């Protein structure tokens, strides 16, 4: 189940790491996945290997017997594997960490009912996790809107113009680069020897974070200025693409350091329980994870990123944030009604986004390198700030909110399929909260079944899991085919009118 679930995380959560770079067509999806996958594997291998979520997170395993704690972990995986697969089949992004939190809550409540144990769930901890996730979504969306609107107003579409980049490229690029590097120190590499000392120094020094950010800003601004005067047009064309790719690598490395350890924690915690069975639950849950185990999990996650469903998740997110008029998306009727109403209310002002460009391979560029850089820079900064306050956040939710926020900054929701894009955004956010309800409820039920009926219940639930996966695949494929046809009909109404006639 650990192997299975890690692949599912790659299908969905990790697939969102490449959205900005792929949407700007800075590289093909295959190459972006390879680069991000390597960064995830390296990040996982260098992480501290502590089972954060399962060890000291949502519930107290030391209040239970070993087999009871293991029943909670296996119930989490039985639900998580089908939940993540279902969302991926329909191209819907969802947070593994958020799902895991609510699955642990549901399973722990069920086990507390079975064992008549009080205070099994750490409600203050669970509440802080949920509130941090919600706050980070709004913070990322609002910040990315302001940053994108400001930078677009200063630079416009002249992201490759040497004169414009000499005037504004240094301070804009330097600011974004400093945010990314600070993110790596605070979040991505805080457990790496050497960097850990810098991380601790920042927290011990009054206003240390502020001085570090300002110092890094001046440093990178100077480097970019030198490159612009030395390499001229060549440097002007490469500043934002390089920053966007570096942002993707930073996010992927941090994902391997933190999020991967969380999503793998139920399985790795169970392995620890089995290895330390005679020592008791306290020793089992405090044990360190071997680096080779996280390395293998990183490889499995990379395999998931290369699947068909992962491609569907990436393309759906990119289309939702595209500045093109016609996009291939699905949203239910009630979301479309709200989206169309919001689109009409916002008016039809001229878009600030650049004209749609085609690559040499005939692929549509959904947004430019400037916007891709802002998405990665703001996402990294928001996560770094949250981590500095020890607030756990979701990489998926933060980057998706930045995608929407930068799109609003460029006014992409005011032309073409604006109502559909807004409807999709509403549908995704609604599905996040719905996923939390599904995760808690069904994991509680599964935990009751597995605990009471043992292997018979486990096999029965596993069978239901496989049946649901098959149904989700069929419906997801059908929805993908239907949304493509609907997009073509909107783009070429005269052709379809003739065919109907």
Secondary structure, 3 states (H helix, E strand, C coil): CHHHHHHHHHHCCHHHHHHHHHHCCCCCHHHHHHHHHHHHHHHHHCCCCCCHHHHHCCECHHHCCHHHHHHHHHHHHHHHHHHHHHHHHCCCCCCHHHHHHHHHHHHHHHHHHHHCCCCCECHHHHHHHHHHHHHHHHHHHHHHHHHHHHHHHHHCCCCCCHHHHHHHHHHHHHHHHHHHHHHHHHHHCCCCCCHHHHHHHHHHCCCHHHHHHHHHHHHHHHHHHHHHHHHCHHHHHHHHHHHHHHHHHHHHHHHHHHHHHHHCHHHHHHHHHHHCHHHCHHHHHHCCCCHHHHHHHHHHHHHHHCCHHHHHHHHHHHHHCCCCCCCCCCCCHHHHHHHHHHHHHHCCCCCCCCCCCECCCCCECCCCHHHHHHHHHHHHHHHHHHHHCCCCCCHHHHHHHHHHHHHHHCCHHHCCCHHHHHHHHHHHHHHHHHHHHHHHHHHHHHHHHHHHHCHHHHHHHHHHHHHHHHHHHHHHHHHHHHHHHHHHHHHCHHHHHHHHC
